[in-house]
């Protein structure tokens, strides 16, 4: 792909983002899309883990508003109504450097990424509210819910473990599963 871009530039076309876009979108077939979907889900699960572990609980990190609300109020003061909801607009704002170029070069993947960001925020809120008995929603009726709830409540017993709220496989992978 890079070779094609360089060849077109060397052929006298100069650097033109339309050439890059054309070459990249020609590659945007179903296989690329499916690989992109799996990659986005895996990366987003890792982002969830990193944010929860190091930004919401980072014992050596500076005290930010997020950490203050999550670790000190939600956990230490047992304020189950604090830091429960994840706002889709906040997630989209934080992920802007990813979804804008992704949408430009791979429109279908970009749209899927935005959908995953919004769905993750919605699902996080529903699952987290249910974990803390603030809401009885459809998620409590799923077969996976009891396992997710057990996993999360153990996190409240030891906030150095079980960081996955939705994507719990990262705790197995990173060795933080109780």
Beta strands, then each sheet from edge to edge (+ up, - down):
end
